[in-house]
Amino acid sequence: MERKLEDVTVVGAGSWGTALALVLADNGHRVRLWGHNPTQIEEINQYHTNKKYLPGIELPQLIEGYSDLKASLMGIDTVILAVPTKAIREVLRNMQEFQKEPLTIVHVSKGIEPDTLLRISEMIEQEMPATLLNDVVVLSGPSHAEEVSLRHPTTVTVSSKNMEAAERIQDLFLNQNFRVYTNPDLIGVEIGGALKNIIALAAGISDGLGYGDNAKAALITRGLAEIARLGVKMGASPLTFSGLTGIGDLIVTCTSVHSRNWRAGNMLGKGDNLQEVLDQMGMVVEGVRTTKAAYQLAEKYDVKMPITCALNNILFHGVNPKDAVDELMTRRKTHENEDLANILSLDSTN
């Protein structure tokens, strides 16, 4: 199949934005990589590296760095939005000041906004006027930037309300190292991608406490049940959570040292407080904000999410991690498949 080559802008020159820019450049697309740090952009253009975020990786010549957002978007139809959840509204508002033509926005971040409880696609639709927005597409799945940049085999999912738009983005990224599936369940793809960061924090805490593989396996399994329980209540398909953006993303984020959420949890389990952890990480830990949002969603939809509740208590109410785990282990007895029955019951009413 002959590939249609495009100019594409990636907004966000962190590890994930840079890795996706590399995938696009490998496919022959000319990529404008925007970042707010002029020194970093100068490094990208002069040395074709981004050492802070992807050390040891040489970037293709087709990637050009931009520190001027307006210039990076001139004549562009497709934008890859790769900034942290907390920065999305600010970036979109800046774009509106000069953008005249409608865009397809592909968001690749994983989070939910606290208080508004909006998924990222909903935030984009709320911020961008309809006249400036063709489609919103989400790209998600088990995909560490470090491995993508090394061109290790990686598989992700794209979703949108408009599946033709999703298929176009599938073609944009698809290559022999980066396989892309489509999934029409936009809610499930976003919920699975966001909430797995909560369970990764919990898995890191468990490892930091020295509890071993048995405990982590239980956290991953019961965490998936929580994610599916909430997701289905919000309108997602239960099948999505058995796929790449459910169990797939959950496994990779809970078990890999590449995962910043796992690393942050691990530090918490070893006794560091939250502010110390965030200061040492030097990068956004999406699971922290998402824990607050998921706790609020659980209350809103009246869904039982004991792991999320325990993590919320650790992060925001000073509960000792060991005490939180002990409380989880001494909850009332129940049947394992009670969750499955509830999820299937919810799905049948959608």
ZALOLO-821719 format. One record per residue (C-alpha): residue number from 1; residue in one letter; x, y, z. Coordinates in steps of 0.5 Angstrom, whole numbers, padded with zeros to 4 digits. Layout:
k->NUM, r->a, east->X, north->Y, up->Z
...
This chain:
k->1, r->m, east->0000, north->0000, up->0000
k->2, r->e, east->0003, north->0007, up->-0002
k->3, r->r, east->0003, north->0011, up->0004
k->4, r->k, east->0001, north->0019, up->0003
k->5, r->l, east->0006, north->0023, up->0006
k->6, r->e, east->0004, north->0029, up->0011
k->7, r->d, east->0007, north->0035, up->0015
k->8, r->v, east->0005, north->0033, up->0022
k->9, r->t, east->0006, north->0037, up->0028
k->10, r->v, east->0007, north->0034, up->0035
k->11, r->v, east->0006, north->0038, up->0041
k->12, r->g, east->0010, north->0036, up->0047
k->13, r->a, east->0017, north->0034, up->0046
k->14, r->g, east->0018, north->0030, up->0052
k->15, r->s, east->0019, north->0022, up->0052
k->16, r->w, east->0013, north->0020, up->0049
k->17, r->g, east->0012, north->0026, up->0044
k->18, r->t, east->0019, north->0025, up->0041
k->19, r->a, east->0018, north->0017, up->0041
k->20, r->l, east->0012, north->0018, up->0037
k->21, r->a, east->0015, north->0024, up->0032
k->22, r->l, east->0021, north->0018, up->0031
k->23, r->v, east->0015, north->0013, up->0029
k->24, r->l, east->0012, north->0018, up->0024
k->25, r->a, east->0019, north->0020, up->0021
k->26, r->d, east->0021, north->0013, up->0020
k->27, r->n, east->0014, north->0013, up->0016
k->28, r->g, east->0017, north->0018, up->0012
k->29, r->h, east->0013, north->0024, up->0014
k->30, r->r, east->0016, north->0031, up->0016
k->31, r->v, east->0015, north->0032, up->0023
k->32, r->r, east->0015, north->0039, up->0027
k->33, r->l, east->0016, north->0037, up->0034
k->34, r->w, east->0014, north->0043, up->0039
k->35, r->g, east->0017, north->0044, up->0046
k->36, r->h, east->0017, north->0050, up->0051
k->37, r->n, east->0024, north->0050, up->0052
k->38, r->p, east->0029, north->0053, up->0047
k->39, r->t, east->0035, north->0050, up->0049
k->40, r->q, east->0032, north->0043, up->0048
k->41, r->i, east->0029, north->0045, up->0041
k->42, r->e, east->0036, north->0048, up->0039
k->43, r->e, east->0039, north->0041, up->0041
k->44, r->i, east->0034, north->0037, up->0037
k->45, r->n, east->0035, north->0041, up->0031
k->46, r->q, east->0043, north->0042, up->0032
k->47, r->y, east->0045, north->0035, up->0034
k->48, r->h, east->0038, north->0031, up->0033
k->49, r->t, east->0038, north->0028, up->0040
k->50, r->n, east->0033, north->0030, up->0046
k->51, r->k, east->0038, north->0027, up->0051
k->52, r->k, east->0034, north->0029, up->0057
k->53, r->y, east->0028, north->0025, up->0055
k->54, r->l, east->0031, north->0019, up->0051
k->55, r->p, east->0038, north->0019, up->0052
k->56, r->g, east->0042, north->0015, up->0047
k->57, r->i, east->0037, north->0016, up->0041
k->58, r->e, east->0039, north->0019, up->0035
k->59, r->l, east->0033, north->0023, up->0032
k->60, r->p, east->0031, north->0022, up->0024
k->61, r->q, east->0033, north->0028, up->0020
k->62, r->l, east->0025, north->0029, up->0018
k->63, r->i, east->0024, north->0032, up->0025
k->64, r->e, east->0025, north->0039, up->0026
k->65, r->g, east->0024, north->0042, up->0033
k->66, r->y, east->0020, north->0049, up->0034
k->67, r->s, east->0019, north->0053, up->0040
k->68, r->d, east->0014, north->0058, up->0037
k->69, r->l, east->0007, north->0054, up->0037
k->70, r->k, east->0004, north->0058, up->0032
k->71, r->a, east->0010, north->0057, up->0027
k->72, r->s, east->0009, north->0049, up->0028
k->73, r->l, east->0002, north->0049, up->0026
k->74, r->m, east->0002, north->0053, up->0020
k->75, r->g, east->-0001, north->0049, up->0014
k->76, r->i, east->-0002, north->0043, up->0019
k->77, r->d, east->-0008, north->0039, up->0019
k->78, r->t, east->-0006, north->0034, up->0024
k->79, r->v, east->-0004, north->0035, up->0031
k->80, r->i, east->-0001, north->0030, up->0036
k->81, r->l, east->-0002, north->0033, up->0043
k->82, r->a, east->0003, north->0030, up->0047
k->83, r->v, east->0003, north->0034, up->0053
k->84, r->p, east->0001, north->0032, up->0061
k->85, r->t, east->-0007, north->0033, up->0062
k->86, r->k, east->-0006, north->0039, up->0067
k->87, r->a, east->-0003, north->0043, up->0061
k->88, r->i, east->-0008, north->0041, up->0055
k->89, r->r, east->-0013, north->0047, up->0057
k->90, r->e, east->-0007, north->0052, up->0057
k->91, r->v, east->-0004, north->0049, up->0050
k->92, r->l, east->-0011, north->0049, up->0047
k->93, r->r, east->-0013, north->0056, up->0049
k->94, r->n, east->-0006, north->0058, up->0046
k->95, r->m, east->-0007, north->0055, up->0039
k->96, r->q, east->-0014, north->0058, up->0039
k->97, r->e, east->-0011, north->0065, up->0039
k->98, r->f, east->-0008, north->0064, up->0032
k->99, r->q, east->-0011, north->0058, up->0029
k->100, r->k, east->-0016, north->0059, up->0023
k->101, r->e, east->-0017, north->0052, up->0020
k->102, r->p, east->-0020, north->0046, up->0023
k->103, r->l, east->-0015, north->0040, up->0026
k->104, r->t, east->-0015, north->0033, up->0027
k->105, r->i, east->-0013, north->0033, up->0034
k->106, r->v, east->-0010, north->0026, up->0036
k->107, r->h, east->-0009, north->0026, up->0044
k->108, r->v, east->-0004, north->0021, up->0047
k->109, r->s, east->-0004, north->0023, up->0054
k->110, r->k, east->-0007, north->0018, up->0059
k->111, r->g, east->-0011, north->0022, up->0065
k->112, r->i, east->-0018, north->0024, up->0067
k->113, r->e, east->-0019, north->0032, up->0070
k->114, r->p, east->-0020, north->0032, up->0077
k->115, r->d, east->-0027, north->0036, up->0079
k->116, r->t, east->-0029, north->0036, up->0072
k->117, r->l, east->-0029, north->0029, up->0071
k->118, r->l, east->-0028, north->0030, up->0064
k->119, r->r, east->-0024, north->0025, up->0059
k->120, r->i, east->-0019, north->0028, up->0055
k->121, r->s, east->-0023, north->0028, up->0049
k->122, r->e, east->-0028, north->0031, up->0052
k->123, r->m, east->-0023, north->0037, up->0055
k->124, r->i, east->-0021, north->0038, up->0048
k->125, r->e, east->-0028, north->0038, up->0045
k->126, r->q, east->-0030, north->0043, up->0051
k->127, r->e, east->-0024, north->0048, up->0049
k->128, r->m, east->-0024, north->0048, up->0042
k->129, r->p, east->-0029, north->0051, up->0038
k->130, r->a, east->-0033, north->0046, up->0033
k->131, r->t, east->-0030, north->0051, up->0027
k->132, r->l, east->-0023, north->0049, up->0029
k->133, r->l, east->-0024, north->0041, up->0030
k->134, r->n, east->-0025, north->0036, up->0025
k->135, r->d, east->-0024, north->0030, up->0029
k->136, r->v, east->-0021, north->0028, up->0036
k->137, r->v, east->-0017, north->0021, up->0036
k->138, r->v, east->-0014, north->0018, up->0042
k->139, r->l, east->-0008, north->0013, up->0041
k->140, r->s, east->-0007, north->0009, up->0047
k->141, r->g, east->-0004, north->0002, up->0049
k->142, r->p, east->0002, north->-0001, up->0052
k->143, r->s, east->0008, north->0003, up->0050
k->144, r->h, east->0014, north->0005, up->0053
k->145, r->a, east->0017, north->0011, up->0050
k->146, r->e, east->0024, north->0008, up->0051
k->147, r->e, east->0022, north->0002, up->0047
k->148, r->v, east->0019, north->0005, up->0042
k->149, r->s, east->0025, north->0010, up->0040
k->150, r->l, east->0029, north->0003, up->0040
k->151, r->r, east->0024, north->0001, up->0035
k->152, r->h, east->0022, north->-0005, up->0039
k->153, r->p, east->0016, north->-0009, up->0037
k->154, r->t, east->0010, north->-0005, up->0040
k->155, r->t, east->0002, north->-0005, up->0039
k->156, r->v, east->-0003, north->0000, up->0041
k->157, r->t, east->-0010, north->0002, up->0039
k->158, r->v, east->-0013, north->0008, up->0036
k->159, r->s, east->-0021, north->0010, up->0037
k->160, r->s, east->-0025, north->0016, up->0035
k->161, r->k, east->-0033, north->0018, up->0035
k->162, r->n, east->-0031, north->0018, up->0027
k->163, r->m, east->-0028, north->0011, up->0025
k->164, r->e, east->-0026, north->0014, up->0019
k->165, r->a, east->-0021, north->0019, up->0022
k->166, r->a, east->-0019, north->0013, up->0027
k->167, r->e, east->-0017, north->0009, up->0021
k->168, r->r, east->-0013, north->0015, up->0018
k->169, r->i, east->-0009, north->0016, up->0024
k->170, r->q, east->-0008, north->0008, up->0024
k->171, r->d, east->-0005, north->0009, up->0017
k->172, r->l, east->-0001, north->0015, up->0019
k->173, r->f, east->0003, north->0011, up->0025
k->174, r->l, east->0003, north->0004, up->0022
k->175, r->n, east->0009, north->0000, up->0021
k->176, r->q, east->0013, north->-0006, up->0022
k->177, r->n, east->0015, north->-0004, up->0029
k->178, r->f, east->0009, north->0000, up->0031
k->179, r->r, east->0003, north->-0004, up->0030
k->180, r->v, east->-0004, north->0000, up->0031
k->181, r->y, east->-0011, north->-0003, up->0032
k->182, r->t, east->-0017, north->0001, up->0032
k->183, r->n, east->-0023, north->0000, up->0037
k->184, r->p, east->-0030, north->0004, up->0037
k->185, r->d, east->-0030, north->0004, up->0044
k->186, r->l, east->-0027, north->0011, up->0046
k->187, r->i, east->-0030, north->0011, up->0053
k->188, r->g, east->-0027, north->0005, up->0054
k->189, r->v, east->-0020, north->0006, up->0051
k->190, r->e, east->-0019, north->0013, up->0055
k->191, r->i, east->-0022, north->0010, up->0062
k->192, r->g, east->-0017, north->0004, up->0061
k->193, r->g, east->-0011, north->0008, up->0059
k->194, r->a, east->-0012, north->0013, up->0065
k->195, r->l, east->-0014, north->0009, up->0071
k->196, r->k, east->-0008, north->0004, up->0070
k->197, r->n, east->-0004, north->0009, up->0072
k->198, r->i, east->-0007, north->0008, up->0079
k->199, r->i, east->-0006, north->0001, up->0079
k->200, r->a, east->0001, north->0002, up->0077
k->201, r->l, east->0002, north->0007, up->0083
k->202, r->a, east->-0001, north->0001, up->0088
k->203, r->a, east->0004, north->-0004, up->0085
k->204, r->g, east->0010, north->0000, up->0086
k->205, r->i, east->0008, north->0001, up->0093
k->206, r->s, east->0007, north->-0006, up->0094
k->207, r->d, east->0014, north->-0007, up->0091
k->208, r->g, east->0017, north->-0002, up->0095
k->209, r->l, east->0014, north->-0005, up->0101
k->210, r->g, east->0017, north->-0012, up->0099
k->211, r->y, east->0011, north->-0016, up->0098
k->212, r->g, east->0013, north->-0019, up->0092
k->213, r->d, east->0010, north->-0022, up->0086
k->214, r->n, east->0004, north->-0025, up->0089
k->215, r->a, east->0001, north->-0019, up->0092
k->216, r->k, east->0003, north->-0015, up->0085
k->217, r->a, east->-0001, north->-0020, up->0081
k->218, r->a, east->-0007, north->-0019, up->0086
k->219, r->l, east->-0007, north->-0012, up->0085
k->220, r->i, east->-0006, north->-0012, up->0078
k->221, r->t, east->-0012, north->-0017, up->0077
k->222, r->r, east->-0017, north->-0014, up->0082
k->223, r->g, east->-0015, north->-0007, up->0079
k->224, r->l, east->-0017, north->-0009, up->0073
k->225, r->a, east->-0024, north->-0011, up->0076
k->226, r->e, east->-0024, north->-0004, up->0079
k->227, r->i, east->-0023, north->-0001, up->0072
k->228, r->a, east->-0028, north->-0005, up->0068
k->229, r->r, east->-0033, north->-0004, up->0074
k->230, r->l, east->-0033, north->0004, up->0073
k->231, r->g, east->-0032, north->0004, up->0065
k->232, r->v, east->-0038, north->0000, up->0064
k->233, r->k, east->-0042, north->0004, up->0069
k->234, r->m, east->-0039, north->0010, up->0064
k->235, r->g, east->-0042, north->0007, up->0058
k->236, r->a, east->-0035, north->0003, up->0056
k->237, r->s, east->-0035, north->-0004, up->0053
k->238, r->p, east->-0033, north->-0010, up->0058
k->239, r->l, east->-0029, north->-0013, up->0052
k->240, r->t, east->-0024, north->-0007, up->0051
k->241, r->f, east->-0021, north->-0008, up->0058
k->242, r->s, east->-0019, north->-0015, up->0056
k->243, r->g, east->-0015, north->-0012, up->0050
k->244, r->l, east->-0009, north->-0007, up->0049
k->245, r->t, east->-0012, north->-0001, up->0053
k->246, r->g, east->-0014, north->-0005, up->0059
k->247, r->i, east->-0010, north->-0011, up->0061
k->248, r->g, east->-0004, north->-0010, up->0056
k->249, r->d, east->-0003, north->-0003, up->0059
k->250, r->l, east->-0004, north->-0005, up->0066
k->251, r->i, east->0001, north->-0011, up->0065
k->252, r->v, east->0007, north->-0006, up->0062
k->253, r->t, east->0005, north->0000, up->0067
k->254, r->c, east->0005, north->-0005, up->0073
k->255, r->t, east->0011, north->-0009, up->0072
k->256, r->s, east->0016, north->-0005, up->0068
k->257, r->v, east->0022, north->0000, up->0071
k->258, r->h, east->0020, north->0005, up->0065
k->259, r->s, east->0014, north->0006, up->0068
k->260, r->r, east->0014, north->0013, up->0072
k->261, r->n, east->0008, north->0011, up->0076
k->262, r->w, east->0011, north->0005, up->0078
k->263, r->r, east->0017, north->0008, up->0080
k->264, r->a, east->0013, north->0014, up->0084
k->265, r->g, east->0009, north->0008, up->0088
k->266, r->n, east->0016, north->0004, up->0089
k->267, r->m, east->0019, north->0011, up->0092
k->268, r->l, east->0012, north->0012, up->0097
k->269, r->g, east->0013, north->0004, up->0099
k->270, r->k, east->0020, north->0006, up->0101
k->271, r->g, east->0018, north->0011, up->0106
k->272, r->d, east->0018, north->0018, up->0101
k->273, r->n, east->0013, north->0023, up->0102
k->274, r->l, east->0009, north->0025, up->0096
k->275, r->q, east->0012, north->0032, up->0095
k->276, r->e, east->0019, north->0028, up->0095
k->277, r->v, east->0017, north->0023, up->0090
k->278, r->l, east->0015, north->0028, up->0085
k->279, r->d, east->0021, north->0033, up->0086
k->280, r->q, east->0025, north->0027, up->0085
k->281, r->m, east->0022, north->0024, up->0079
k->282, r->g, east->0022, north->0031, up->0075
k->283, r->m, east->0017, north->0029, up->0070
k->284, r->v, east->0009, north->0029, up->0071
k->285, r->v, east->0006, north->0023, up->0074
k->286, r->e, east->-0001, north->0022, up->0071
k->287, r->g, east->-0003, north->0017, up->0076
k->288, r->v, east->-0003, north->0022, up->0082
k->289, r->r, east->-0008, north->0027, up->0079
k->290, r->t, east->-0012, north->0021, up->0076
k->291, r->t, east->-0013, north->0018, up->0083
k->292, r->k, east->-0017, north->0024, up->0085
k->293, r->a, east->-0021, north->0024, up->0079
k->294, r->a, east->-0022, north->0016, up->0079
k->295, r->y, east->-0024, north->0017, up->0087
k->296, r->q, east->-0029, north->0022, up->0085
k->297, r->l, east->-0032, north->0018, up->0079
k->298, r->a, east->-0033, north->0012, up->0084
k->299, r->e, east->-0037, north->0017, up->0088
k->300, r->k, east->-0041, north->0020, up->0083
k->301, r->y, east->-0043, north->0013, up->0080
k->302, r->d, east->-0043, north->0009, up->0086
k->303, r->v, east->-0038, north->0004, up->0084
k->304, r->k, east->-0034, north->0000, up->0089
k->305, r->m, east->-0026, north->0002, up->0088
k->306, r->p, east->-0022, north->-0001, up->0094
k->307, r->i, east->-0015, north->0000, up->0091
k->308, r->t, east->-0017, north->0007, up->0088
k->309, r->c, east->-0020, north->0009, up->0095
k->310, r->a, east->-0014, north->0006, up->0099
k->311, r->l, east->-0009, north->0010, up->0094
k->312, r->n, east->-0013, north->0016, up->0095
k->313, r->n, east->-0012, north->0016, up->0102
k->314, r->i, east->-0004, north->0015, up->0102
k->315, r->l, east->-0003, north->0020, up->0097
k->316, r->f, east->-0008, north->0026, up->0100
k->317, r->h, east->-0010, north->0024, up->0107
k->318, r->g, east->-0003, north->0022, up->0110
k->319, r->v, east->-0005, north->0014, up->0111
k->320, r->n, east->0001, north->0010, up->0112
k->321, r->p, east->0002, north->0005, up->0106
k->322, r->k, east->0003, north->-0001, up->0110
k->323, r->d, east->-0004, north->0000, up->0114
k->324, r->a, east->-0007, north->0002, up->0107
k->325, r->v, east->-0005, north->-0005, up->0104
k->326, r->d, east->-0007, north->-0009, up->0111
k->327, r->e, east->-0014, north->-0005, up->0111
k->328, r->l, east->-0015, north->-0008, up->0103
k->329, r->m, east->-0013, north->-0015, up->0106
k->330, r->t, east->-0018, north->-0015, up->0111
k->331, r->r, east->-0024, north->-0013, up->0107
k->332, r->r, east->-0031, north->-0017, up->0108
k->333, r->k, east->-0030, north->-0024, up->0105
k->334, r->t, east->-0034, north->-0024, up->0098
k->335, r->h, east->-0034, north->-0028, up->0091
k->336, r->e, east->-0029, north->-0027, up->0086
k->337, r->n, east->-0034, north->-0027, up->0080
k->338, r->e, east->-0038, north->-0022, up->0084
k->339, r->d, east->-0035, north->-0017, up->0080
k->340, r->l, east->-0036, north->-0021, up->0073
k->341, r->a, east->-0043, north->-0022, up->0074
k->342, r->n, east->-0044, north->-0014, up->0076
k->343, r->i, east->-0040, north->-0012, up->0070
k->344, r->l, east->-0044, north->-0016, up->0065
k->345, r->s, east->-0051, north->-0014, up->0068
k->346, r->l, east->-0049, north->-0007, up->0067
k->347, r->d, east->-0047, north->-0008, up->0060
k->348, r->s, east->-0053, north->-0011, up->0059
k->349, r->t, east->-0057, north->-0005, up->0061
k->350, r->n, east->-0053, north->0000, up->0056
